Amino acid sequence: MALLLRTHYDLAKSSLKRNRSRSFLTCLGISIGVASIILILSLIGSVTNLISTQVASIGSDLIVVRPTSTRSTVDSVISELTTSTQYLKSNLTLKDVATIEKIEGVATASPLAVSVNSLHGETETTVPSATVVGTSSAFLKIQNLSLKNGTFLREDSETPTAVIGTKLANALFGTSEPVGKTLSLLGQRFIIVGVLAEVDDPINFNNIDLDNAVFVSASVLNNIDNSLQIQQINIRTETTDSVKQIAETIKERLVASKSGDTNFAVLSGDDITHPAGSLMFIVSGILTVVAGISLIVGGIGVMNIMLVSVAERTHEIGIRKAIGASSSNILLQFLIEALILSLSGGLLGFILGYGLSFLLCLITPFNPFISWQILAITFGVSLGTGLLFGLYPALKAARKNPIYSLKFWG
């Protein structure tokens, strides 16, 4: 059997070498689809791995409370991308933060109330669309962030204060050290008391680009923005031993305080690391469909070339059958040829996909995500495409009449 397979492999390789250009173009059709899948999986894996690393660096004593939707994931994402009320769906409030802080085992809790507003500097400089985060002094400790200079927010401050990200400070004031300067938000003046050290990490489990955000007290922001609601509550526990139990207690207390309302999720551990950004979900889905279409087109290319090959080698098929080759031998010969085309295209697509991933990492914060699962998917997709689209031409070759085939000269 091994000798037979070796013979079929040599015959297939010889046939493909005779038509190098045709074989390469056929492989290219498969490789484009495989490369698309590699790129998508690598990108999703990079984002997930990036957030997982962030959560792990913060610590295993982290709990996050987020609002949830009763709709399907797709409906929820589309709604967020097509409506202007994506920040008005939360049922979390500052009272919930106070309730959580009273629970035994909770070290501290910090709200995240995010809005997008115009910021005005001391001169005529304006940032028309800036991320404004309403939070508390505990945010810095929970996130393990550091300040470039100045101090963080203080609840006992009589004057409205703000802490600004490095990149936003440069955009608004033309300097990364604007401590003591003032900015205007919704008619309210804020004194800059601190600047966050540059994080350069726009993708995180908070869905906030920290370098391009300004942080103010959640209570002050709530007073000047009536539509503001809490999108997330970050919690740090006193120990890591009872995180799950504390998370259950938080859920029970919040349900009781909200008269049975359960439209929120209390997350810990790996549950926090869901891919950040709804747009990523939509784009990945669209690219997967495109990749699938590319694979189908590539598979049709394999089928077409194999049908041409069968037609060109009809006389050869007749000779082989005349000297004793069975229909199964002929089927296996042409099926192996289709698999070689498909697997070669898959290998080329694997190299091309990761090549694009490494180029992408030069302009994004993502590092290429490499795993044996992606390699297995690549092999499986290539093998499946070769079998699916190579079977019909192989069957057609196996069913040819040997007498007719011997008379056929192309």
C-alpha positions, 0 to 999 in steps of 0.5 A: 500500500505504501508503494502504491501511494508513493507511486501515485504521489510521484505521478501527481508531482510529475503531472503538476510539474508539467504545468507549473504555471497552471498549478501555481495559479490554482494553489494561489486561489486556495492560499488567498482564502487560507491567508484570510483565515490565518489573518483573522484568527491571528488578529482575534487571538492577538486582541484576546491575548493582549487583554488577557495579559493586561488582566493578569498583570492587574491581578487575579483579585479583579472583578468587573460589573458590566451592563448586559443585553437580553438581545442576541450578540449580533443584534446588540452589536449592530444596535451599538454601531447604528444608534447614538444611545449606546451609552444609555443602556446601562442600569448601573449607578453610583449607588451601586458602587457604594453598595459594592464597597460595603460588601465584606472582602471588597477592598475598593471599587471604581466606576467608569462613566464614559462619554464623548465631548468637546474639550476647550483649552486655555487658548482657542485650542479645541478637541472636538471629540474627546473621551471623558471618563467619570471615575474615582480616586480608586481607579489608579490603584485598581488599574495599576497605572502610574502618573507622569507628574502631578496627582490623581483625582481626590473626592474631597477636592473643592475645585473640579479637577481632571487628570489627562492622558499624555497624547490628549494633553499634547493635542489640547495644550501642546505639551505633555506637562499641563499640570496647573492649566485648565480645560472646559467641559460642558461649560465647567472649568477643570484644573489639570492636577495630573498626567497619566504616564503613557500606556500606548495600549488603546485596546484593553478590557475597559474599552478606553484609550487611556492616552487619549482620555481625560479623567474627572470625578464621576459625581461631578461629571454626573452633575453636568451631564444628565444623560450620563450612566455607568458603563462599568464598575471595576472592583479589587478584592482584599484577597484572591482566595474568595473572588468567586464567592465575593462576585456572587455576593455582589450579584445578590446585593445588586439584584436586591437593590435593583428590585430584581433587575438582572441586566448586568453581569459580574465577571472575574478571571477569564470572563473579563477578557472578552474581545474589546470593541464591538466593531472587531466582532462585525469586521471579523464576521465579514472577513470570515465570510469573505475568506469562505467565499475565497476558499470556495472560489479556490476550490472551484479552481482546483475542480476545474483544473482537475477536470482539465487534467482528466480530459487531457490524460484520458488516453493515459487512464485507458492504458493504466486500466488496460494493464490492470489498474482498478477504478479505485487506483485511478480515483486515488491517483487523481484525488492525491493530485488534488490534495497536493494542490490544495495542501500546497495552497494551504502552506502558501496561505499559512506563510502569506497570512502570517507574513501579513500579520507580522506587517500588521504588528508594525502599525498596530499594538498587536503581536502576531498570535501563533498557535498549533490550533491555527496550524491545525485549522489551516491543515484541516481547511486545506485537506477538506477543500482538496477532498471536497472539490477533488472528489468529483474529477477523481470519480469521473476519471475512475469511471471512464471506459478503458476502451473509449479511453484508449481510442482518445488522443486529446 
